[in-house]
Amino acid sequence: MSIENRNKKVAISRWNKIHAFEKSKIKFDNKTKARICGFLAGDGSVMVRKDNNNKLHYVVRFFPDHESLATLFVKDFQSLYGKIPKVTQKRNHMEIICYSKPVVEDLLATCKFGIKNWRVPFAILDSRKAKIEWMRSFFDCESYVGEDYIKLQTVNKIGMNEVKKLLNELGFNPSTYVYQPKNKNWSRVYILILNKGESLKFSKLIGFNHKLKMKKLLANAGVA
């Protein structure tokens, strides 16, 4: 065996041990995983990519626009996976990143991610609390709080239908619309609206982890 092949074999063995150790630290906690999946569906990515040398990189990224989300995500990530992701402050948001094959494989085995591909992870939403945790963290990232409504919009038709289904299961009756931009090269936009009554119910049953959105929602409801 050549020195190069022997070194490669040693390196593979070392990484297999590291990955086995990381897998052993993954906890079974569907409520925490539901929050993480909601955050990543809204403002994150989970991917396996190749570099110029065809080496695979397993990457989790989250881009929160408020420290309340960043703090919770890092806490949940450490609790579930035993790893502390790197947090970098950007101009208008933060970037939270972690490289880990076991973590990426675990998340991709749970559900799909990506702007047009994210899905609601129904398989782990085995309780009402888990459903609420996913919905809250997803709305933290993707929703807009108006004066008497909450709006959600996406180019992901299947994902939006699943959100509506989940809201129905939680007792909500949102309105949905489709907008086709004049430029035919642009994707259709799927819009979901919780009107004043529904948004008031949302504030009581689900709410936000996002401190600014929650403050505005409570103000609209006459609580703050």
C-alpha positions as CSV (number, residue, x, y, z in Angstrom):
1,M,0.0,0.0,0.0
2,S,1.4,3.4,-1.0
3,I,1.9,6.1,1.7
4,E,-0.8,8.2,0.0
5,N,-3.4,5.4,0.2
6,R,-2.4,4.6,3.7
7,N,-2.8,8.2,4.8
8,K,-6.1,8.4,3.1
9,K,-7.3,5.2,4.9
10,V,-6.2,6.6,8.2
11,A,-8.0,9.9,7.6
12,I,-11.2,8.1,6.6
13,S,-11.0,6.0,9.8
14,R,-10.5,9.1,11.9
15,W,-13.4,10.9,10.3
16,N,-15.7,7.9,10.7
17,K,-14.9,7.9,14.5
18,I,-15.6,11.6,14.7
19,H,-18.9,11.2,12.9
20,A,-19.9,8.2,15.0
21,F,-19.2,10.3,18.1
22,E,-21.3,13.2,16.8
23,K,-24.2,10.9,15.9
24,S,-24.1,9.5,19.5
25,K,-24.7,13.0,20.8
26,I,-27.8,13.7,18.8
27,K,-30.8,13.8,21.1
28,F,-34.4,12.7,20.5
29,D,-36.4,15.9,21.1
30,N,-39.1,16.6,18.5
31,K,-40.2,19.9,19.9
32,T,-36.6,21.3,19.6
33,K,-36.1,19.8,16.2
34,A,-39.4,21.2,15.1
35,R,-38.2,24.7,16.0
36,I,-34.9,24.2,14.2
37,C,-36.6,22.9,11.1
38,G,-39.0,25.9,11.1
39,F,-36.2,28.4,11.3
40,L,-34.2,26.6,8.5
41,A,-37.3,26.4,6.3
42,G,-37.9,30.1,6.7
43,D,-34.4,31.6,6.5
44,G,-31.9,28.9,6.2
45,S,-30.4,26.1,4.1
46,V,-29.2,22.5,4.7
47,M,-27.0,21.2,1.9
48,V,-24.3,18.9,0.7
49,R,-22.0,20.6,-1.8
50,K,-18.8,19.8,-3.7
51,D,-15.8,22.1,-3.8
52,N,-13.4,22.4,-6.8
53,N,-11.6,19.3,-5.7
54,N,-14.9,17.3,-5.6
55,K,-14.7,17.2,-1.8
56,L,-18.1,17.1,-0.1
57,H,-19.1,19.7,2.5
58,Y,-22.1,19.3,4.8
59,V,-23.4,22.7,5.7
60,V,-26.2,24.2,7.8
61,R,-26.8,27.9,7.5
62,F,-29.4,30.2,9.2
63,F,-29.8,33.9,8.6
64,P,-31.9,35.5,11.4
65,D,-32.7,39.2,11.3
66,H,-32.9,39.6,15.1
67,E,-30.8,38.4,18.0
68,S,-33.8,36.8,19.7
69,L,-33.9,34.2,16.9
70,A,-30.1,33.8,16.8
71,T,-29.9,33.1,20.6
72,L,-32.7,30.5,20.5
73,F,-31.4,28.8,17.4
74,V,-27.9,28.4,18.9
75,K,-29.3,27.2,22.2
76,D,-31.5,24.6,20.4
77,F,-28.7,23.5,18.1
78,Q,-26.4,22.9,21.0
79,S,-29.1,21.1,22.9
80,L,-30.1,18.8,20.1
81,Y,-26.7,18.2,18.4
82,G,-24.1,19.0,21.0
83,K,-22.5,21.5,18.7
84,I,-22.1,25.3,18.9
85,P,-22.5,26.9,15.4
86,K,-20.4,29.9,14.4
87,V,-22.3,33.3,14.6
88,T,-21.3,36.2,12.4
89,Q,-22.9,39.6,12.5
90,K,-23.7,41.0,9.0
91,R,-25.0,44.4,8.1
92,N,-28.7,43.6,8.4
93,H,-28.7,40.1,9.7
94,M,-26.6,37.4,11.3
95,E,-25.2,34.3,9.7
96,I,-25.1,31.2,11.8
97,I,-23.2,28.3,10.2
98,C,-22.2,24.7,11.1
99,Y,-20.3,22.1,9.2
100,S,-21.3,18.6,10.2
101,K,-22.1,15.5,8.1
102,P,-24.2,13.8,10.9
103,V,-26.2,16.9,11.5
104,V,-27.0,17.5,7.8
105,E,-27.9,13.9,7.3
106,D,-30.2,14.0,10.3
107,L,-32.0,17.1,9.1
108,L,-32.3,15.9,5.5
109,A,-33.7,12.7,6.8
110,T,-36.4,14.7,8.6
111,C,-37.6,17.0,5.8
112,K,-36.7,19.0,2.7
113,F,-35.2,22.5,2.7
114,G,-34.6,25.2,0.2
115,I,-36.7,28.2,-1.1
116,K,-38.8,26.1,-3.5
117,N,-38.4,22.7,-1.8
118,W,-39.0,23.2,2.0
119,R,-41.7,21.1,3.6
120,V,-43.5,20.9,6.9
121,P,-41.9,17.9,8.8
122,F,-45.1,16.2,9.7
123,A,-43.3,13.0,10.7
124,I,-41.8,14.7,13.8
125,L,-44.9,16.9,14.6
126,D,-46.3,14.2,16.8
127,S,-48.0,16.5,19.3
128,R,-49.9,19.8,19.2
129,K,-46.9,21.4,21.0
130,A,-44.5,20.3,18.3
131,K,-46.8,21.6,15.6
132,I,-47.0,25.0,17.3
133,E,-43.2,25.1,17.7
134,W,-42.6,24.6,14.0
135,M,-45.3,27.1,13.0
136,R,-44.0,29.7,15.4
137,S,-40.4,29.5,14.2
138,F,-41.4,29.4,10.6
139,F,-43.6,32.5,11.0
140,D,-40.7,34.2,12.9
141,C,-38.8,34.2,9.7
142,E,-41.3,34.3,6.9
143,S,-44.3,36.4,8.1
144,Y,-45.1,40.1,8.0
145,V,-47.2,41.6,10.9
146,G,-49.5,44.3,9.6
147,E,-51.9,46.5,11.7
148,D,-54.7,43.9,11.7
149,Y,-53.3,40.9,9.9
150,I,-50.4,38.5,9.5
151,K,-49.2,37.8,6.0
152,L,-47.1,34.9,4.7
153,Q,-45.8,34.6,1.1
154,T,-43.7,32.1,-0.7
155,V,-42.9,30.8,-4.2
156,N,-43.3,27.2,-2.8
157,K,-46.8,26.1,-3.6
158,I,-46.6,22.6,-2.0
159,G,-45.0,24.1,1.1
160,M,-47.7,26.7,1.4
161,N,-50.4,24.1,1.1
162,E,-48.8,22.2,3.9
163,V,-48.7,25.3,6.1
164,K,-52.4,25.9,5.5
165,K,-53.1,22.3,6.4
166,L,-51.1,22.6,9.6
167,L,-52.9,25.9,10.5
168,N,-56.2,24.1,9.9
169,E,-55.2,21.3,12.3
170,L,-54.4,24.0,14.9
171,G,-57.9,25.6,14.5
172,F,-57.1,28.4,12.0
173,N,-58.9,29.3,8.8
174,P,-56.5,31.5,6.7
175,S,-57.3,33.0,3.4
176,T,-55.0,32.2,0.5
177,Y,-54.2,33.9,-2.8
178,V,-52.0,33.5,-5.8
179,Y,-50.2,36.4,-7.5
180,Q,-48.6,36.0,-10.9
181,P,-46.0,38.7,-11.6
182,K,-46.2,40.5,-15.0
183,N,-42.8,39.2,-15.9
184,K,-43.5,35.6,-16.9
185,N,-40.0,34.6,-15.9
186,W,-40.8,35.3,-12.3
187,S,-42.3,32.6,-10.1
188,R,-45.9,32.7,-8.9
189,V,-46.2,34.0,-5.3
190,Y,-48.5,32.1,-2.9
191,I,-50.0,34.4,-0.2
192,L,-51.6,33.4,3.1
193,I,-53.4,35.9,5.3
194,L,-54.6,35.6,8.9
195,N,-57.1,38.4,9.3
196,K,-57.7,40.4,12.5
197,G,-59.6,37.7,14.3
198,E,-57.3,35.0,13.2
199,S,-54.2,37.1,14.1
200,L,-55.6,37.7,17.5
201,K,-56.0,33.9,17.9
202,F,-52.5,33.5,16.6
203,S,-51.1,35.8,19.3
204,K,-52.8,33.7,22.0
205,L,-52.1,30.2,20.7
206,I,-48.8,30.5,18.8
207,G,-47.1,33.9,19.0
208,F,-43.6,34.7,18.0
209,N,-40.1,34.0,19.3
210,H,-39.1,37.2,17.3
211,K,-39.3,39.9,20.0
212,L,-40.1,42.8,17.6
213,K,-42.9,40.8,15.8
214,M,-44.4,39.7,19.0
215,K,-44.4,43.2,20.4
216,K,-46.2,44.5,17.3
217,L,-48.7,41.6,17.4
218,L,-49.5,42.3,21.0
219,A,-49.8,46.0,20.4
220,N,-52.3,45.2,17.5
221,A,-54.3,43.1,20.0
222,G,-54.4,45.9,22.5
223,V,-52.2,44.0,25.0
224,A,-49.2,46.3,24.9
